[in-house]
Every structure is written in structure tokens, then in C-alpha cells.
């Protein structure tokens, strides 16, 4: 099995708090750009949103992915992913009844009360996303910075 991997012995950590009305994905991408992070990832996140646009994996009988925008107050149960110029984030959100939905974050992830995010960055590594013909999507590639 072909595995894409690279090792870093140093992890830099960034903690941020986002305020009501801010868009989470854009803020994380801006943090990456401002700090010139090349191999960043979400370590943990808590908070709430009023809106989220998510993409769901396509059904076996279809080659298209369904995209849905939710406009309600929801708690962030989990936020994971890798960050470079374009974030690759997945989120799980719970509604007022505790029902959980999740998917690939497309955008419109608007903070309700607060969002606290801890970002890690693997020093000495660079993440890119070249197109992978076997999946039809840009996929993770990681290399040492000096390669």
C-alpha cells in the first residue's frame, strides 16, 4: 500500500478565539497565510455556529456530492482537518435536540457566540494538494521543506 507521509519533530501551536459573525474557514485560512504555516492542522475546537454549508459524500449510484446549507444555532461537536492555502475541514454539529450532522466544510461557517480553535503546525514540512486522478480530487501530499 502506498502511504503518503513525512515526519516533523517540532509542532508549533496557535490558539485563537473567533467572535460572533466571523466565518471560521476564512479566519483559519487567513491565520495560515499571515503566519506562513505550511503544514497546519486543527488540534481541537469548541464553539457554536448560526450557519454552515457542508458537502456530503456522494451516493453509490451518483457521481455528484450533495451540498446543503444549515441556518440554525448549532454546537460544534468536532472540527478536524488540515490547513494550507485551502482548508480541508470536516465538522460535526449538533442541533437543539442533540441530533448530529456532519460533512466537508464548504464555507459559511458563521460563529454564533464563540469559537475557540487550537491549530498545530508541523515545522519543517509543507502540505500541498495535487490532483489525484484515482479519486478525482486534490489530495494531501507532504514533504520536507528542503525537498
Steps between C-alpha positions, in 0.01 A plus 500: 500500500632843404492732803570874483699606804768730635632555853542817704651503849372849584140617522416869536167575668262792440188572706230730364155615602255605233215738575133505401447545126849393393533228234713218642655353184607842369649597837702177514626547144598860588690378810691251283587769244595767757731264691632324187398159636574220254374189682224613735216295644211542743584350840170581670209742477191590701230755439175558319378612159190656348567379147697225328533389138605136481565251224400138549669198343326392181269201492619180336261555209609860438823678413393832650533625855198656667558844659266633770492826696371483858379825659443433869693523825716190541784387727832392354546139611815446295709695249793323336718548197815626337572859403698654219388760243170313491376336818381138489261493795233260620257597775237337720225728631215432745165676482272607788382140544851351496462357150841496332577571135840522340685545176771677303505875577430699184477836679242722665606363840381802697582532873198536731645579846865395480735256334827399666744320272843354570715467188819295476767541234762238416819703471719402208217348295295634209152377407371531144192360326578376150216349297473123547349331193411190703258697724413792276595749772805699611656281772757546775870491418758578768871561463793632697542873432850449359381240244 
